[in-house]
Amino acid sequence: MSDFRQQLFHQFVANGVTDCIESFKTQYQAKRENRFHLDGITYEISTPAINGDAIQLEISSKIPQDDLDREEFTNYFSAIGEFLASDAKRPEDMDMENIVQQEANGESTKERDYVRLRYRYGFEEMYDNDTITERIAAVQKDPEAHPLPEIPNVNTLAGRVVLSCVEEFMRQEATERMQRLIEANQEVRQTFSKTDAAKIEE
């Protein structure tokens, strides 16, 4: 794929992911940049990156360490992976990241552990010829009902339709992957709460 085509794909992929981030920030408690907060957990969606002929997307969530003992972090991380294992689109890579931040006063540090998921999307996953053909026919039949953006240096209808499909695909995909991570945290957190309650009763 040419550098120019890669840049266009990346631009419209980024547009789709940005729309997804803004939607979550509107729906839940917005935090700085590409993060939002829900039920005591901070979630983040990275800026997508080009990796060869594919797009790499990272999403993450903070492990609710106030609810867990430190020795439970690894089990919590593993349980998130097990929850997502049946998804049609599974993470290419998954790791538990520890981040230490200096407090504003410079005298103390804040330590956080995150579940980080990396997804890979080949350019060919983002659209198919049948969809492109249908979209082109729909635009030609009724342009006002199917508006497309004007894109500098992209003069063909097919090119504009492809990029529109790429943007829509990444908006939907980023939304679905993040929603599944939210569901995973809700389910796993509840399971660990029940386990802790059972220990107390014993």
Biotite code that builds the C-alpha atoms (Angstrom):
import biotite.structure as struc

atoms = struc.array([
    struc.Atom([0.000, 0.000, 0.000], chain_id="A", res_id=1, res_name="MET", atom_name="CA", element="C"),
    struc.Atom([1.364, 3.424, -0.951], chain_id="A", res_id=2, res_name="SER", atom_name="CA", element="C"),
    struc.Atom([2.325, 5.922, 1.729], chain_id="A", res_id=3, res_name="ASP", atom_name="CA", element="C"),
    struc.Atom([-0.421, 8.302, 0.557], chain_id="A", res_id=4, res_name="PHE", atom_name="CA", element="C"),
    struc.Atom([-3.079, 5.603, 0.769], chain_id="A", res_id=5, res_name="ARG", atom_name="CA", element="C"),
    struc.Atom([-1.800, 4.586, 4.210], chain_id="A", res_id=6, res_name="GLN", atom_name="CA", element="C"),
    struc.Atom([-2.060, 8.193, 5.382], chain_id="A", res_id=7, res_name="GLN", atom_name="CA", element="C"),
    struc.Atom([-5.642, 8.440, 4.146], chain_id="A", res_id=8, res_name="LEU", atom_name="CA", element="C"),
    struc.Atom([-6.602, 5.168, 5.809], chain_id="A", res_id=9, res_name="PHE", atom_name="CA", element="C"),
    struc.Atom([-4.964, 6.279, 9.046], chain_id="A", res_id=10, res_name="HIS", atom_name="CA", element="C"),
    struc.Atom([-6.766, 9.630, 8.937], chain_id="A", res_id=11, res_name="GLN", atom_name="CA", element="C"),
    struc.Atom([-10.204, 8.047, 8.583], chain_id="A", res_id=12, res_name="PHE", atom_name="CA", element="C"),
    struc.Atom([-9.437, 5.282, 11.076], chain_id="A", res_id=13, res_name="VAL", atom_name="CA", element="C"),
    struc.Atom([-8.434, 7.988, 13.561], chain_id="A", res_id=14, res_name="ALA", atom_name="CA", element="C"),
    struc.Atom([-11.650, 9.899, 12.814], chain_id="A", res_id=15, res_name="ASN", atom_name="CA", element="C"),
    struc.Atom([-13.713, 6.810, 13.633], chain_id="A", res_id=16, res_name="GLY", atom_name="CA", element="C"),
    struc.Atom([-11.841, 6.144, 16.875], chain_id="A", res_id=17, res_name="VAL", atom_name="CA", element="C"),
    struc.Atom([-12.125, 9.804, 17.916], chain_id="A", res_id=18, res_name="THR", atom_name="CA", element="C"),
    struc.Atom([-15.905, 9.654, 17.418], chain_id="A", res_id=19, res_name="ASP", atom_name="CA", element="C"),
    struc.Atom([-15.974, 6.539, 19.598], chain_id="A", res_id=20, res_name="CYS", atom_name="CA", element="C"),
    struc.Atom([-13.960, 8.212, 22.365], chain_id="A", res_id=21, res_name="ILE", atom_name="CA", element="C"),
    struc.Atom([-16.187, 11.297, 22.368], chain_id="A", res_id=22, res_name="GLU", atom_name="CA", element="C"),
    struc.Atom([-19.278, 9.105, 22.580], chain_id="A", res_id=23, res_name="SER", atom_name="CA", element="C"),
    struc.Atom([-17.985, 7.283, 25.673], chain_id="A", res_id=24, res_name="PHE", atom_name="CA", element="C"),
    struc.Atom([-16.871, 10.555, 27.266], chain_id="A", res_id=25, res_name="LYS", atom_name="CA", element="C"),
    struc.Atom([-20.366, 11.954, 26.741], chain_id="A", res_id=26, res_name="THR", atom_name="CA", element="C"),
    struc.Atom([-22.031, 8.828, 28.077], chain_id="A", res_id=27, res_name="GLN", atom_name="CA", element="C"),
    struc.Atom([-19.792, 8.425, 31.139], chain_id="A", res_id=28, res_name="TYR", atom_name="CA", element="C"),
    struc.Atom([-17.525, 10.660, 33.224], chain_id="A", res_id=29, res_name="GLN", atom_name="CA", element="C"),
    struc.Atom([-15.065, 12.369, 30.894], chain_id="A", res_id=30, res_name="ALA", atom_name="CA", element="C"),
    struc.Atom([-11.403, 12.545, 31.817], chain_id="A", res_id=31, res_name="LYS", atom_name="CA", element="C"),
    struc.Atom([-8.441, 14.153, 30.074], chain_id="A", res_id=32, res_name="ARG", atom_name="CA", element="C"),
    struc.Atom([-7.613, 13.326, 26.477], chain_id="A", res_id=33, res_name="GLU", atom_name="CA", element="C"),
    struc.Atom([-8.862, 9.890, 25.382], chain_id="A", res_id=34, res_name="ASN", atom_name="CA", element="C"),
    struc.Atom([-10.023, 8.572, 28.760], chain_id="A", res_id=35, res_name="ARG", atom_name="CA", element="C"),
    struc.Atom([-13.272, 8.208, 30.662], chain_id="A", res_id=36, res_name="PHE", atom_name="CA", element="C"),
    struc.Atom([-14.327, 6.941, 34.092], chain_id="A", res_id=37, res_name="HIS", atom_name="CA", element="C"),
    struc.Atom([-17.036, 4.407, 34.977], chain_id="A", res_id=38, res_name="LEU", atom_name="CA", element="C"),
    struc.Atom([-17.766, 2.792, 38.351], chain_id="A", res_id=39, res_name="ASP", atom_name="CA", element="C"),
    struc.Atom([-14.341, 3.615, 39.771], chain_id="A", res_id=40, res_name="GLY", atom_name="CA", element="C"),
    struc.Atom([-12.427, 2.353, 36.720], chain_id="A", res_id=41, res_name="ILE", atom_name="CA", element="C"),
    struc.Atom([-10.600, 4.544, 34.204], chain_id="A", res_id=42, res_name="THR", atom_name="CA", element="C"),
    struc.Atom([-10.743, 3.408, 30.577], chain_id="A", res_id=43, res_name="TYR", atom_name="CA", element="C"),
    struc.Atom([-8.545, 4.585, 27.727], chain_id="A", res_id=44, res_name="GLU", atom_name="CA", element="C"),
    struc.Atom([-8.520, 4.221, 23.939], chain_id="A", res_id=45, res_name="ILE", atom_name="CA", element="C"),
    struc.Atom([-5.193, 4.890, 22.248], chain_id="A", res_id=46, res_name="SER", atom_name="CA", element="C"),
    struc.Atom([-4.621, 6.784, 19.040], chain_id="A", res_id=47, res_name="THR", atom_name="CA", element="C"),
    struc.Atom([-4.511, 4.063, 16.361], chain_id="A", res_id=48, res_name="PRO", atom_name="CA", element="C"),
    struc.Atom([-1.180, 3.412, 14.677], chain_id="A", res_id=49, res_name="ALA", atom_name="CA", element="C"),
    struc.Atom([-0.189, 1.961, 11.311], chain_id="A", res_id=50, res_name="ILE", atom_name="CA", element="C"),
    struc.Atom([1.816, -1.245, 11.581], chain_id="A", res_id=51, res_name="ASN", atom_name="CA", element="C"),
    struc.Atom([2.708, -2.516, 8.115], chain_id="A", res_id=52, res_name="GLY", atom_name="CA", element="C"),
    struc.Atom([-0.505, -3.141, 6.189], chain_id="A", res_id=53, res_name="ASP", atom_name="CA", element="C"),
    struc.Atom([-2.601, -3.032, 9.328], chain_id="A", res_id=54, res_name="ALA", atom_name="CA", element="C"),
    struc.Atom([-3.924, -0.754, 12.008], chain_id="A", res_id=55, res_name="ILE", atom_name="CA", element="C"),
    struc.Atom([-3.088, -1.349, 15.664], chain_id="A", res_id=56, res_name="GLN", atom_name="CA", element="C"),
    struc.Atom([-5.550, -0.223, 18.330], chain_id="A", res_id=57, res_name="LEU", atom_name="CA", element="C"),
    struc.Atom([-4.936, -0.344, 22.084], chain_id="A", res_id=58, res_name="GLU", atom_name="CA", element="C"),
    struc.Atom([-7.581, -0.104, 24.769], chain_id="A", res_id=59, res_name="ILE", atom_name="CA", element="C"),
    struc.Atom([-7.032, -0.371, 28.494], chain_id="A", res_id=60, res_name="SER", atom_name="CA", element="C"),
    struc.Atom([-8.719, -0.246, 31.876], chain_id="A", res_id=61, res_name="SER", atom_name="CA", element="C"),
    struc.Atom([-7.363, 0.322, 35.351], chain_id="A", res_id=62, res_name="LYS", atom_name="CA", element="C"),
    struc.Atom([-7.492, -2.681, 37.667], chain_id="A", res_id=63, res_name="ILE", atom_name="CA", element="C"),
    struc.Atom([-9.786, -1.706, 40.574], chain_id="A", res_id=64, res_name="PRO", atom_name="CA", element="C"),
    struc.Atom([-7.017, -2.044, 43.120], chain_id="A", res_id=65, res_name="GLN", atom_name="CA", element="C"),
    struc.Atom([-9.033, -0.489, 45.946], chain_id="A", res_id=66, res_name="ASP", atom_name="CA", element="C"),
    struc.Atom([-11.314, -3.550, 45.773], chain_id="A", res_id=67, res_name="ASP", atom_name="CA", element="C"),
    struc.Atom([-8.534, -6.139, 45.559], chain_id="A", res_id=68, res_name="LEU", atom_name="CA", element="C"),
    struc.Atom([-5.478, -7.323, 47.415], chain_id="A", res_id=69, res_name="ASP", atom_name="CA", element="C"),
    struc.Atom([-2.311, -6.912, 45.356], chain_id="A", res_id=70, res_name="ARG", atom_name="CA", element="C"),
    struc.Atom([-1.865, -10.668, 45.069], chain_id="A", res_id=71, res_name="GLU", atom_name="CA", element="C"),
    struc.Atom([-5.254, -10.793, 43.322], chain_id="A", res_id=72, res_name="GLU", atom_name="CA", element="C"),
    struc.Atom([-4.235, -8.458, 40.471], chain_id="A", res_id=73, res_name="PHE", atom_name="CA", element="C"),
    struc.Atom([-2.825, -11.228, 38.288], chain_id="A", res_id=74, res_name="THR", atom_name="CA", element="C"),
    struc.Atom([-5.927, -13.378, 38.769], chain_id="A", res_id=75, res_name="ASN", atom_name="CA", element="C"),
    struc.Atom([-8.138, -10.409, 37.904], chain_id="A", res_id=76, res_name="TYR", atom_name="CA", element="C"),
    struc.Atom([-6.090, -9.792, 34.754], chain_id="A", res_id=77, res_name="PHE", atom_name="CA", element="C"),
    struc.Atom([-6.366, -13.460, 33.751], chain_id="A", res_id=78, res_name="SER", atom_name="CA", element="C"),
    struc.Atom([-10.124, -13.451, 34.356], chain_id="A", res_id=79, res_name="ALA", atom_name="CA", element="C"),
    struc.Atom([-10.522, -10.484, 31.971], chain_id="A", res_id=80, res_name="ILE", atom_name="CA", element="C"),
    struc.Atom([-8.669, -12.475, 29.300], chain_id="A", res_id=81, res_name="GLY", atom_name="CA", element="C"),
    struc.Atom([-10.888, -15.515, 29.869], chain_id="A", res_id=82, res_name="GLU", atom_name="CA", element="C"),
    struc.Atom([-14.019, -13.372, 29.541], chain_id="A", res_id=83, res_name="PHE", atom_name="CA", element="C"),
    struc.Atom([-12.851, -12.028, 26.152], chain_id="A", res_id=84, res_name="LEU", atom_name="CA", element="C"),
    struc.Atom([-11.568, -15.372, 24.861], chain_id="A", res_id=85, res_name="ALA", atom_name="CA", element="C"),
    struc.Atom([-14.870, -16.240, 23.160], chain_id="A", res_id=86, res_name="SER", atom_name="CA", element="C"),
    struc.Atom([-15.094, -12.944, 21.232], chain_id="A", res_id=87, res_name="ASP", atom_name="CA", element="C"),
    struc.Atom([-14.999, -13.179, 17.450], chain_id="A", res_id=88, res_name="ALA", atom_name="CA", element="C"),
    struc.Atom([-12.278, -10.521, 17.475], chain_id="A", res_id=89, res_name="LYS", atom_name="CA", element="C"),
    struc.Atom([-9.738, -11.366, 20.147], chain_id="A", res_id=90, res_name="ARG", atom_name="CA", element="C"),
    struc.Atom([-6.759, -9.268, 21.261], chain_id="A", res_id=91, res_name="PRO", atom_name="CA", element="C"),
    struc.Atom([-3.550, -9.931, 19.376], chain_id="A", res_id=92, res_name="GLU", atom_name="CA", element="C"),
    struc.Atom([-1.712, -9.210, 22.612], chain_id="A", res_id=93, res_name="ASP", atom_name="CA", element="C"),
    struc.Atom([-2.695, -8.588, 26.215], chain_id="A", res_id=94, res_name="MET", atom_name="CA", element="C"),
    struc.Atom([-0.574, -7.490, 29.137], chain_id="A", res_id=95, res_name="ASP", atom_name="CA", element="C"),
    struc.Atom([-0.786, -6.047, 32.619], chain_id="A", res_id=96, res_name="MET", atom_name="CA", element="C"),
    struc.Atom([1.010, -2.722, 32.774], chain_id="A", res_id=97, res_name="GLU", atom_name="CA", element="C"),
    struc.Atom([2.236, -1.053, 35.930], chain_id="A", res_id=98, res_name="ASN", atom_name="CA", element="C"),
    struc.Atom([2.500, 2.747, 35.832], chain_id="A", res_id=99, res_name="ILE", atom_name="CA", element="C"),
    struc.Atom([4.126, 4.828, 38.566], chain_id="A", res_id=100, res_name="VAL", atom_name="CA", element="C"),
    struc.Atom([3.381, 8.569, 38.492], chain_id="A", res_id=101, res_name="GLN", atom_name="CA", element="C"),
    struc.Atom([4.929, 11.360, 40.516], chain_id="A", res_id=102, res_name="GLN", atom_name="CA", element="C"),
    struc.Atom([2.390, 13.345, 42.525], chain_id="A", res_id=103, res_name="GLU", atom_name="CA", element="C"),
    struc.Atom([2.138, 17.107, 41.965], chain_id="A", res_id=104, res_name="ALA", atom_name="CA", element="C"),
    struc.Atom([3.900, 17.822, 45.260], chain_id="A", res_id=105, res_name="ASN", atom_name="CA", element="C"),
    struc.Atom([6.868, 15.765, 44.101], chain_id="A", res_id=106, res_name="GLY", atom_name="CA", element="C"),
    struc.Atom([7.082, 14.037, 47.477], chain_id="A", res_id=107, res_name="GLU", atom_name="CA", element="C"),
    struc.Atom([5.014, 10.920, 46.753], chain_id="A", res_id=108, res_name="SER", atom_name="CA", element="C"),
    struc.Atom([4.158, 8.579, 43.904], chain_id="A", res_id=109, res_name="THR", atom_name="CA", element="C"),
    struc.Atom([0.947, 7.006, 42.661], chain_id="A", res_id=110, res_name="LYS", atom_name="CA", element="C"),
    struc.Atom([1.009, 3.448, 41.353], chain_id="A", res_id=111, res_name="GLU", atom_name="CA", element="C"),
    struc.Atom([-1.622, 2.020, 39.016], chain_id="A", res_id=112, res_name="ARG", atom_name="CA", element="C"),
    struc.Atom([-1.984, -1.328, 37.251], chain_id="A", res_id=113, res_name="ASP", atom_name="CA", element="C"),
    struc.Atom([-3.795, -1.598, 33.918], chain_id="A", res_id=114, res_name="TYR", atom_name="CA", element="C"),
    struc.Atom([-5.174, -4.301, 31.643], chain_id="A", res_id=115, res_name="VAL", atom_name="CA", element="C"),
    struc.Atom([-3.944, -3.369, 28.165], chain_id="A", res_id=116, res_name="ARG", atom_name="CA", element="C"),
    struc.Atom([-5.363, -4.997, 25.024], chain_id="A", res_id=117, res_name="LEU", atom_name="CA", element="C"),
    struc.Atom([-3.900, -4.681, 21.534], chain_id="A", res_id=118, res_name="ARG", atom_name="CA", element="C"),
    struc.Atom([-6.007, -5.355, 18.468], chain_id="A", res_id=119, res_name="TYR", atom_name="CA", element="C"),
    struc.Atom([-4.773, -5.628, 14.889], chain_id="A", res_id=120, res_name="ARG", atom_name="CA", element="C"),
    struc.Atom([-6.897, -4.908, 11.821], chain_id="A", res_id=121, res_name="TYR", atom_name="CA", element="C"),
    struc.Atom([-5.688, -5.636, 8.309], chain_id="A", res_id=122, res_name="GLY", atom_name="CA", element="C"),
    struc.Atom([-6.831, -3.041, 5.795], chain_id="A", res_id=123, res_name="PHE", atom_name="CA", element="C"),
    struc.Atom([-8.781, -5.763, 4.000], chain_id="A", res_id=124, res_name="GLU", atom_name="CA", element="C"),
    struc.Atom([-10.916, -6.298, 7.141], chain_id="A", res_id=125, res_name="GLU", atom_name="CA", element="C"),
    struc.Atom([-12.318, -2.780, 7.031], chain_id="A", res_id=126, res_name="MET", atom_name="CA", element="C"),
    struc.Atom([-14.427, -3.090, 3.903], chain_id="A", res_id=127, res_name="TYR", atom_name="CA", element="C"),
    struc.Atom([-15.474, -5.580, 1.247], chain_id="A", res_id=128, res_name="ASP", atom_name="CA", element="C"),
    struc.Atom([-16.255, -5.233, -2.441], chain_id="A", res_id=129, res_name="ASN", atom_name="CA", element="C"),
    struc.Atom([-19.953, -6.076, -2.078], chain_id="A", res_id=130, res_name="ASP", atom_name="CA", element="C"),
    struc.Atom([-20.455, -3.330, 0.511], chain_id="A", res_id=131, res_name="THR", atom_name="CA", element="C"),
    struc.Atom([-18.560, -0.818, -1.623], chain_id="A", res_id=132, res_name="ILE", atom_name="CA", element="C"),
    struc.Atom([-20.643, -1.690, -4.678], chain_id="A", res_id=133, res_name="THR", atom_name="CA", element="C"),
    struc.Atom([-23.887, -1.303, -2.712], chain_id="A", res_id=134, res_name="GLU", atom_name="CA", element="C"),
    struc.Atom([-22.792, 2.031, -1.224], chain_id="A", res_id=135, res_name="ARG", atom_name="CA", element="C"),
    struc.Atom([-21.760, 3.404, -4.613], chain_id="A", res_id=136, res_name="ILE", atom_name="CA", element="C"),
    struc.Atom([-25.113, 2.433, -6.117], chain_id="A", res_id=137, res_name="ALA", atom_name="CA", element="C"),
    struc.Atom([-26.966, 4.043, -3.200], chain_id="A", res_id=138, res_name="ALA", atom_name="CA", element="C"),
    struc.Atom([-25.002, 7.306, -3.511], chain_id="A", res_id=139, res_name="VAL", atom_name="CA", element="C"),
    struc.Atom([-25.518, 7.432, -7.256], chain_id="A", res_id=140, res_name="GLN", atom_name="CA", element="C"),
    struc.Atom([-29.253, 6.865, -6.834], chain_id="A", res_id=141, res_name="LYS", atom_name="CA", element="C"),
    struc.Atom([-29.745, 9.458, -4.071], chain_id="A", res_id=142, res_name="ASP", atom_name="CA", element="C"),
    struc.Atom([-26.661, 11.541, -3.199], chain_id="A", res_id=143, res_name="PRO", atom_name="CA", element="C"),
    struc.Atom([-28.510, 13.672, -0.630], chain_id="A", res_id=144, res_name="GLU", atom_name="CA", element="C"),
    struc.Atom([-29.588, 10.620, 1.372], chain_id="A", res_id=145, res_name="ALA", atom_name="CA", element="C"),
    struc.Atom([-26.026, 9.268, 1.428], chain_id="A", res_id=146, res_name="HIS", atom_name="CA", element="C"),
    struc.Atom([-23.707, 12.289, 1.748], chain_id="A", res_id=147, res_name="PRO", atom_name="CA", element="C"),
    struc.Atom([-19.970, 11.768, 1.491], chain_id="A", res_id=148, res_name="LEU", atom_name="CA", element="C"),
    struc.Atom([-17.254, 14.183, 2.592], chain_id="A", res_id=149, res_name="PRO", atom_name="CA", element="C"),
    struc.Atom([-15.125, 16.017, 0.082], chain_id="A", res_id=150, res_name="GLU", atom_name="CA", element="C"),
    struc.Atom([-11.618, 14.585, 0.422], chain_id="A", res_id=151, res_name="ILE", atom_name="CA", element="C"),
    struc.Atom([-8.606, 16.443, -1.041], chain_id="A", res_id=152, res_name="PRO", atom_name="CA", element="C"),
    struc.Atom([-6.819, 14.439, -3.748], chain_id="A", res_id=153, res_name="ASN", atom_name="CA", element="C"),
    struc.Atom([-9.518, 11.743, -3.761], chain_id="A", res_id=154, res_name="VAL", atom_name="CA", element="C"),
    struc.Atom([-11.551, 12.373, -6.873], chain_id="A", res_id=155, res_name="ASN", atom_name="CA", element="C"),
    struc.Atom([-13.333, 9.069, -7.388], chain_id="A", res_id=156, res_name="THR", atom_name="CA", element="C"),
    struc.Atom([-16.625, 8.102, -5.823], chain_id="A", res_id=157, res_name="LEU", atom_name="CA", element="C"),
    struc.Atom([-15.245, 4.642, -5.025], chain_id="A", res_id=158, res_name="ALA", atom_name="CA", element="C"),
    struc.Atom([-12.311, 6.129, -3.109], chain_id="A", res_id=159, res_name="GLY", atom_name="CA", element="C"),
    struc.Atom([-14.564, 8.327, -0.998], chain_id="A", res_id=160, res_name="ARG", atom_name="CA", element="C"),
    struc.Atom([-16.906, 5.411, -0.291], chain_id="A", res_id=161, res_name="VAL", atom_name="CA", element="C"),
    struc.Atom([-13.991, 3.186, 0.788], chain_id="A", res_id=162, res_name="VAL", atom_name="CA", element="C"),
    struc.Atom([-12.694, 5.786, 3.234], chain_id="A", res_id=163, res_name="LEU", atom_name="CA", element="C"),
    struc.Atom([-16.206, 6.352, 4.593], chain_id="A", res_id=164, res_name="SER", atom_name="CA", element="C"),
    struc.Atom([-16.523, 2.596, 5.198], chain_id="A", res_id=165, res_name="CYS", atom_name="CA", element="C"),
    struc.Atom([-13.121, 2.518, 6.920], chain_id="A", res_id=166, res_name="VAL", atom_name="CA", element="C"),
    struc.Atom([-14.163, 5.329, 9.277], chain_id="A", res_id=167, res_name="GLU", atom_name="CA", element="C"),
    struc.Atom([-17.473, 3.646, 10.088], chain_id="A", res_id=168, res_name="GLU", atom_name="CA", element="C"),
    struc.Atom([-15.815, 0.262, 10.622], chain_id="A", res_id=169, res_name="PHE", atom_name="CA", element="C"),
    struc.Atom([-13.313, 1.619, 13.145], chain_id="A", res_id=170, res_name="MET", atom_name="CA", element="C"),
    struc.Atom([-15.962, 3.630, 14.977], chain_id="A", res_id=171, res_name="ARG", atom_name="CA", element="C"),
    struc.Atom([-18.069, 0.498, 15.408], chain_id="A", res_id=172, res_name="GLN", atom_name="CA", element="C"),
    struc.Atom([-15.150, -1.792, 16.158], chain_id="A", res_id=173, res_name="GLU", atom_name="CA", element="C"),
    struc.Atom([-13.536, 0.483, 18.776], chain_id="A", res_id=174, res_name="ALA", atom_name="CA", element="C"),
    struc.Atom([-16.952, 0.923, 20.398], chain_id="A", res_id=175, res_name="THR", atom_name="CA", element="C"),
    struc.Atom([-17.608, -2.813, 20.508], chain_id="A", res_id=176, res_name="GLU", atom_name="CA", element="C"),
    struc.Atom([-14.153, -3.694, 21.850], chain_id="A", res_id=177, res_name="ARG", atom_name="CA", element="C"),
    struc.Atom([-14.425, -1.079, 24.600], chain_id="A", res_id=178, res_name="MET", atom_name="CA", element="C"),
    struc.Atom([-17.964, -2.144, 25.466], chain_id="A", res_id=179, res_name="GLN", atom_name="CA", element="C"),
    struc.Atom([-16.746, -5.716, 25.849], chain_id="A", res_id=180, res_name="ARG", atom_name="CA", element="C"),
    struc.Atom([-13.932, -4.555, 28.147], chain_id="A", res_id=181, res_name="LEU", atom_name="CA", element="C"),
    struc.Atom([-16.488, -2.690, 30.268], chain_id="A", res_id=182, res_name="ILE", atom_name="CA", element="C"),
    struc.Atom([-18.658, -5.831, 30.440], chain_id="A", res_id=183, res_name="GLU", atom_name="CA", element="C"),
    struc.Atom([-15.604, -7.917, 31.346], chain_id="A", res_id=184, res_name="ALA", atom_name="CA", element="C"),
    struc.Atom([-14.726, -5.609, 34.241], chain_id="A", res_id=185, res_name="ASN", atom_name="CA", element="C"),
    struc.Atom([-18.300, -5.597, 35.515], chain_id="A", res_id=186, res_name="GLN", atom_name="CA", element="C"),
    struc.Atom([-18.549, -9.386, 35.423], chain_id="A", res_id=187, res_name="GLU", atom_name="CA", element="C"),
    struc.Atom([-15.084, -10.126, 36.831], chain_id="A", res_id=188, res_name="VAL", atom_name="CA", element="C"),
    struc.Atom([-15.384, -7.489, 39.540], chain_id="A", res_id=189, res_name="ARG", atom_name="CA", element="C"),
    struc.Atom([-18.677, -8.995, 40.674], chain_id="A", res_id=190, res_name="GLN", atom_name="CA", element="C"),
    struc.Atom([-17.124, -12.466, 40.755], chain_id="A", res_id=191, res_name="THR", atom_name="CA", element="C"),
    struc.Atom([-14.224, -11.281, 42.902], chain_id="A", res_id=192, res_name="PHE", atom_name="CA", element="C"),
    struc.Atom([-16.627, -9.453, 45.241], chain_id="A", res_id=193, res_name="SER", atom_name="CA", element="C"),
    struc.Atom([-18.599, -12.666, 45.752], chain_id="A", res_id=194, res_name="LYS", atom_name="CA", element="C"),
    struc.Atom([-15.382, -14.600, 46.388], chain_id="A", res_id=195, res_name="THR", atom_name="CA", element="C"),
    struc.Atom([-14.244, -12.057, 48.991], chain_id="A", res_id=196, res_name="ASP", atom_name="CA", element="C"),
    struc.Atom([-17.665, -12.136, 50.669], chain_id="A", res_id=197, res_name="ALA", atom_name="CA", element="C"),
    struc.Atom([-17.501, -15.927, 50.883], chain_id="A", res_id=198, res_name="ALA", atom_name="CA", element="C"),
    struc.Atom([-14.081, -15.726, 52.505], chain_id="A", res_id=199, res_name="LYS", atom_name="CA", element="C"),
    struc.Atom([-15.401, -13.316, 55.114], chain_id="A", res_id=200, res_name="ILE", atom_name="CA", element="C"),
    struc.Atom([-18.314, -15.617, 55.933], chain_id="A", res_id=201, res_name="GLU", atom_name="CA", element="C"),
    struc.Atom([-15.906, -18.507, 56.437], chain_id="A", res_id=202, res_name="GLU", atom_name="CA", element="C"),
])
